[in-house]
Amino acid sequence: MAKELRVILGDQLNHKHTWFKEVSDEVVYLMMECHSETNYVRHHIQKIIGFFLAMRTFSKMLKEEGHQVVYLKLDDSENQQSIASNIKYQLKQNDFEKLGYQLPDEYRLDQVFEDLKSALSLPVEAYDTEHFVSSRQTVSQIFEGKKQFLMETFYRKMRKEHSVLMQDDGQTPINGRWNYDAENRKKLPKKIDLPKPKEYLRDVSSLLALIEQNKIETIGRVEAEAFDWPVTRAEFLDLLDHFLEVRFMNFGRYQDSMTDRDYLLFHSKLSFGLNTKLIDPLEVVQAAEAYWQAHQDEIDIAQVEGFIRQILGWREYMRGIYWAKMPEYRDLNYFEHDAALPTWFWNGETKMKCLSHSINQSL
């Protein structure tokens, strides 16, 4: 068997991937923190810390299971500070006969691996991430030859294909309606109780110092001694349970509400877990449907449909649009906007309360 170097990107932390079902002496996994990924745009400081924490924890888990892992921290002397350079360096230092990678979710990184295929003399194989319920090409295929790419058309197809909120015939939605968006636009009542967020507090002072020492420019703020994001699969599964038990019954009707009383309202806070692939969309969707089925006396269908539509509908659809339209989308400017964003967009210092609150909350 050829000795293979397999690359795991920071948003490919999928415990259930077939790569990890068997431990092999002929496979080495490469993970890396590098300047090419921290510096190509200005990221939020909490995003960088969250990714580094999740990656390091995932790497530790793989090692504990017996897998061979090369993990390059940001300040490691061997770190060449770009994905392509690190791959070439590892291939040169070791006797690998094959390179494997999972398909990236960014066109920019897709091109990095396409360029590597041309530059390297050894076989390079692309693997699916085994995460999304649709393929990169699904949207293009559904709307081939059509001028309009309607999300609702895509959403209904996904519902049918994966038997989500469907009657036994597999073609008819439960209760006869596909979409409860009209019931998902309620104004938040003044006296409604808002549940306290589930906390996963960590001291990330050392990571913050590492980022600052490397002079990485970021936006946003972080409370270094109380970093509050889940970063493991177990924590996100726990958070999913919390959402279903505490927030789910009011998610749909208030999902578009805005308030200065609380930052989370009835939202799940699962997006980082989905985007790092620590949890997968279908398991979240199926858990939500199963919980609703068992609690229909307290959760109506508008809540579960509104939640599922965000994941099985919008998330998958927008990914499909991205791959259908890139790289052309990158340079489109339909409204011909060319002015810089105002300063208050970056610091929240404006007398417009709704903008000041939402921007500062984001920061």
C-alpha positions, 0 to 999 in steps of 0.5 A: 500500500502506498504511503499517503499524506492526507490533508485536513483543513480547519473546516473538515473536522468530521469524526464520521468520515470514512478516512478515520474508520481504520487506523493505518501505518500507511496514512499520515494526516496533516493539519496546520495553522498558517498565515495564508489562512489567517491573513487573506482577509481580516477575520474575527478574533473569536473565529480564529481562536475557535478554529484553532481550538477545534483543530487542536482538539480534533488532532488530539482525538485522532492521535488518541485513536492511533492515527498518525498526525502532523499538526503544525501550530502557528509558531512551529519552526517547520511551518511554511505558513501556507497550505501548499508550501506545508504540503510540499515541505512534508512531501519532501521530508518524508517518503510519501507516494500519494497525496489525499485531500477533502474537497474544500468549501472555498473556490480559493482553496479548490484552486490551491489543490488544482495547482498542486495536482499540476505541480506534483509528480505523485498521484493526488486524490480528492475525497468528498467531505461526506458532510453536505446532503447535496453535492456541489453540482446539485443546484446547477443540475436542478436549474439547468437551462433555467433563468431563476434559481428558486430556493423553494424548488431546491428545498422541496426536492431535498425534503423529498430525497431525504424524507424530511417532514413528509407523509408516507407517500414521500411526495406530500409534506406533513399537514399539506404545507411545505413552508411556514415562513408566514408564521416565522416573522413574529415580533418578540413580545416584551414580556416573553422569558428568554432562556439563558445561553448554554455556556462552554467557557475556556481561558484562551489567553495563550492563543490570543497571545500567539495571534498577537505575537504573529501580528495577525490583524483581526476584527472584533473583541474577545473575553480571553478568560471566558471564551464561550463557544463549543469546539468539540463534537460532544459539546455540539451534540450537548448544545443540540440537546439544549436547543431542542429542550429549551429553545426549539418551541419558539424558534420558528415564530421569532427567528427574524426578531430583533431585540437589545435584550439578548443576543441569542433569543431562541437560536441554536448557536450550532452554525460553528459546529456545522461549518467545522463539520463537527456535526452534520446537517442531516443528523441535526435535521433528523434530531429536530424532526424526531424531537418535534414528533415526540413533543407535538403538544408543545411544539407546533410544525411552524417551529420545526419547519422553520428550523429545518428550512435554514439547514436543509434549504438555505444552507445547502442552497447557498452552497450550491449557488456558490459552486454554480456561479464561481468564479464569476460571482467573485467579481460581480457588482450588480449595483455598482457599489464602489464606496468604502464602508463607513467607519462606524461599520467597523466600530459601531459608533453611530447614533442609529441604535439598531445598527450600533447594537447589532454591530457591537454585538457582532464585534 
